[in-house]
Amino acid sequence: MGRQGLRVLAAATATDQDQPHPPQVTGLTLTAIAGIADPPHPQARDAVALAQTAGATIKMITGDHADTATAIARELGISGDVVTGTELSRMSEQDLADRIEDIGVFARVAPEHKVTIVRALSRRGHIVAMTGDGVNDAAALRAAHIGVAMGITGTDVANEAADMVLTDDDFSTIVRAVREGRSIYDNIVTFVRFQLSTNIGAILTLLAAVLAGLPAPMSAIQLLWVNIIMDASPAPALS
């Protein structure tokens, strides 16, 4: 069931104990095993593929069993090794940093493991965005460069620790936000290049004329006119 991406829950019955809250329950009889499906959003796979195409690496961190996590990761298109929390506890931070590029899924993790993973990725020079919704995620959200909390299912503690809050709890929204952010950054770069090229061009023209002993090629009012026509429409359009 786990290999099919299901969370497995076992149910059992027990006879009455002499103690109201015994430290250990004995005499259990297995009655049922249930496979619980918690499928990812339909658009999640496309969002993961688009993020990977854009140069972002997606890693899954979950408390699920390794088999369940592996099945969900393969469904989403997340590749790489699978490491459990027990294995993480035996690794040093340097060992994890050396291996983390090849790891795609972290299963059965504890809250402290999430912080360790964020630090290992940062040590490798990555800009780390961490998503989370619970109180136990707050430390990792704070440790990441960009902490992303869930607006619907997220706790107040997670929202306070995060830098961003997803109002729809949809991973594809993060990908759309990255696309918008890159577009804004590209527009800023284009605007700055345009402003520098026009102003440097005017400065070099005047400087060349002075060095050559020639009269000024443009008067002050002409320079002002050039600035007006270059800054009034083209520059705002580019920005």
C-alpha positions as CSV (number, residue, x, y, z in Angstrom):
1,M,0.0,0.0,0.0
2,G,2.8,2.4,0.8
3,R,4.4,1.7,-2.6
4,Q,1.1,2.8,-4.1
5,G,1.4,6.1,-2.4
6,L,-1.1,5.3,0.4
7,R,-0.7,6.1,4.1
8,V,-1.2,2.9,6.0
9,L,-3.2,2.8,9.2
10,A,-3.5,-0.4,11.3
11,A,-6.4,-0.9,13.7
12,A,-6.4,-3.4,16.6
13,T,-8.4,-4.4,19.6
14,A,-7.2,-5.2,23.1
15,T,-8.7,-6.7,26.2
16,D,-9.2,-4.5,29.3
17,Q,-6.1,-3.8,31.2
18,D,-5.8,-3.8,35.0
19,Q,-4.3,-0.3,34.8
20,P,-6.3,2.6,33.4
21,H,-3.2,3.9,31.4
22,P,-0.7,1.1,31.1
23,P,2.7,1.9,29.8
24,Q,2.5,-1.0,27.4
25,V,-0.7,-2.5,25.8
26,T,-0.5,-6.3,25.4
27,G,-2.9,-8.8,23.8
28,L,-3.5,-6.8,20.7
29,T,-5.6,-8.4,17.9
30,L,-5.1,-6.9,14.4
31,T,-8.6,-6.2,12.9
32,A,-7.9,-4.1,9.8
33,I,-5.4,-2.2,7.7
34,A,-6.5,0.9,5.8
35,G,-4.8,2.6,3.0
36,I,-5.5,6.4,3.1
37,A,-5.0,8.3,-0.2
38,D,-3.8,11.9,0.1
39,P,-3.1,12.7,-3.6
40,P,-1.2,15.8,-4.7
41,H,-3.0,18.6,-6.5
42,P,-3.5,17.8,-10.2
43,Q,-1.5,20.9,-11.2
44,A,1.4,20.0,-8.8
45,R,3.2,17.8,-11.2
46,D,3.2,20.4,-14.0
47,A,4.3,23.0,-11.5
48,V,7.2,20.9,-10.3
49,A,8.3,20.2,-13.9
50,L,8.1,23.9,-14.8
51,A,10.1,24.8,-11.7
52,Q,12.8,22.3,-12.6
53,T,12.9,23.6,-16.1
54,A,13.4,27.1,-14.7
55,G,16.5,25.9,-12.7
56,A,14.8,25.3,-9.3
57,T,15.4,22.0,-7.5
58,I,12.4,20.6,-5.6
59,K,12.9,18.4,-2.6
60,M,10.2,16.7,-0.6
61,I,10.3,16.6,3.2
62,T,7.6,14.6,4.9
63,G,6.8,12.6,8.0
64,D,5.3,9.8,5.9
65,H,6.9,6.3,5.5
66,A,9.7,6.1,3.0
67,D,7.7,3.9,0.6
68,T,4.8,6.3,0.6
69,A,7.0,9.3,0.1
70,T,8.9,7.6,-2.7
71,A,5.7,6.8,-4.5
72,I,4.3,10.4,-4.2
73,A,7.7,11.8,-5.3
74,R,7.8,9.7,-8.4
75,E,4.2,10.8,-9.2
76,L,5.3,14.4,-8.9
77,G,8.4,13.9,-11.0
78,I,10.8,14.4,-8.0
79,S,13.9,12.2,-8.5
80,G,16.8,11.4,-6.3
81,D,17.8,9.3,-3.3
82,V,15.4,8.7,-0.3
83,V,16.8,9.4,3.2
84,T,14.9,8.8,6.4
85,G,15.1,10.8,9.6
86,T,17.0,8.0,11.3
87,E,19.7,8.2,8.6
88,L,19.8,12.0,9.0
89,S,20.5,11.7,12.7
90,R,23.6,9.6,12.0
91,M,25.0,12.2,9.5
92,S,27.0,15.2,10.3
93,E,26.1,18.5,8.7
94,Q,29.1,18.2,6.4
95,D,28.2,14.7,5.4
96,L,24.6,15.9,4.6
97,A,25.9,18.9,2.6
98,D,28.1,16.5,0.5
99,R,25.1,14.2,-0.3
100,I,22.2,16.6,-0.4
101,E,22.5,17.3,-4.1
102,D,21.6,13.7,-4.8
103,I,18.8,13.4,-2.3
104,G,15.2,14.1,-3.5
105,V,13.1,12.8,-0.6
106,F,13.4,13.1,3.1
107,A,11.0,10.7,4.9
108,R,10.1,10.2,8.6
109,V,11.8,13.5,9.5
110,A,11.6,15.3,12.9
111,P,11.4,19.1,13.1
112,E,15.1,19.5,13.9
113,H,15.9,17.6,10.7
114,K,14.2,20.3,8.6
115,V,16.5,23.0,10.0
116,T,19.5,20.7,9.3
117,I,18.4,20.3,5.7
118,V,17.9,24.0,5.2
119,R,21.4,24.7,6.6
120,A,23.0,22.0,4.4
121,L,21.4,23.5,1.2
122,S,22.6,27.0,2.3
123,R,26.1,25.6,2.8
124,R,26.1,24.4,-0.8
125,G,25.3,28.0,-1.9
126,H,21.6,27.5,-2.7
127,I,18.9,30.1,-2.1
128,V,16.5,28.0,0.0
129,A,12.7,28.5,0.0
130,M,11.0,26.3,2.7
131,T,7.3,25.6,2.8
132,G,5.4,24.6,6.0
133,D,2.2,24.9,7.9
134,G,2.7,23.6,11.4
135,V,4.2,24.9,14.6
136,N,7.0,22.4,14.2
137,D,7.9,24.0,10.8
138,A,8.5,27.5,12.3
139,A,12.2,27.0,13.0
140,A,12.9,25.8,9.4
141,L,10.8,28.6,8.0
142,R,12.9,31.1,9.9
143,A,16.2,29.5,8.9
144,A,15.4,29.5,5.2
145,H,16.1,32.4,3.0
146,I,12.4,32.5,2.1
147,G,9.9,30.9,4.4
148,V,6.5,30.1,2.8
149,A,3.6,29.4,5.1
150,M,0.1,28.0,4.1
151,G,-2.7,30.6,4.5
152,I,-5.5,28.1,4.8
153,T,-4.1,25.2,6.8
154,G,-1.2,27.0,8.3
155,T,-0.9,27.9,12.0
156,D,-0.4,31.4,13.3
157,V,3.1,30.5,14.5
158,A,4.1,29.3,11.0
159,N,2.6,32.5,9.4
160,E,4.5,34.7,11.8
161,A,7.8,32.9,11.1
162,A,7.4,32.9,7.3
163,D,8.3,35.6,4.9
164,M,5.4,34.8,2.5
165,V,1.9,33.3,3.1
166,L,0.2,31.3,0.3
167,T,-3.5,32.3,0.5
168,D,-4.5,29.3,-1.6
169,D,-2.1,26.6,-0.3
170,D,-1.2,25.8,-3.9
171,F,2.4,24.9,-4.8
172,S,1.9,26.1,-8.4
173,T,1.3,29.6,-6.9
174,I,5.0,29.7,-5.9
175,V,6.0,28.9,-9.4
176,R,3.9,31.7,-10.8
177,A,5.3,34.0,-8.2
178,V,8.9,33.1,-9.3
179,R,7.9,33.8,-12.9
180,E,6.5,37.2,-12.0
181,G,9.5,38.0,-9.9
182,R,11.9,37.1,-12.7
183,S,9.9,39.3,-15.1
184,I,10.2,42.2,-12.7
185,Y,13.9,41.7,-12.2
186,D,14.5,41.5,-16.0
187,N,12.5,44.7,-16.5
188,I,14.6,46.5,-13.9
189,V,17.8,45.3,-15.6
190,T,16.5,46.5,-19.0
191,F,15.5,49.9,-17.5
192,V,18.9,50.4,-15.9
193,R,20.8,49.4,-19.0
194,F,18.7,51.8,-21.1
195,Q,19.3,54.7,-18.7
196,L,23.0,54.0,-18.5
197,S,23.4,53.7,-22.3
198,T,21.6,56.9,-23.1
199,N,23.4,59.0,-20.4
200,I,26.8,57.5,-21.0
201,G,26.3,58.1,-24.8
202,A,25.6,61.8,-24.1
203,I,28.6,62.1,-21.7
204,L,31.0,60.4,-24.1
205,T,29.8,62.6,-27.0
206,L,30.6,65.8,-25.0
207,L,33.9,64.4,-23.6
208,A,35.1,63.3,-27.1
209,A,34.3,66.8,-28.4
210,V,36.3,68.5,-25.6
211,L,39.3,66.1,-26.0
212,A,39.3,66.8,-29.8
213,G,39.2,70.5,-29.3
214,L,35.8,70.8,-31.0
215,P,32.9,73.0,-29.9
216,A,30.2,71.4,-27.8
217,P,28.1,69.2,-30.1
218,M,24.9,70.0,-28.1
219,S,23.7,73.0,-26.1
220,A,22.3,72.7,-22.6
221,I,18.7,72.9,-24.0
222,Q,19.4,70.2,-26.5
223,L,20.7,67.9,-23.8
224,L,17.6,68.6,-21.7
225,W,15.4,67.8,-24.8
226,V,17.2,64.5,-25.3
227,N,16.6,63.6,-21.6
228,I,13.0,64.5,-21.9
229,I,12.2,62.5,-25.0
230,M,14.3,59.5,-23.7
231,D,12.9,59.5,-20.1
232,A,9.3,60.6,-20.7
233,S,8.1,57.6,-22.7
234,P,10.7,54.8,-23.5
235,A,12.1,54.5,-19.9
236,P,8.7,54.1,-18.2
237,A,7.5,51.7,-20.9
238,L,10.6,49.5,-20.3
239,S,10.2,49.7,-16.5
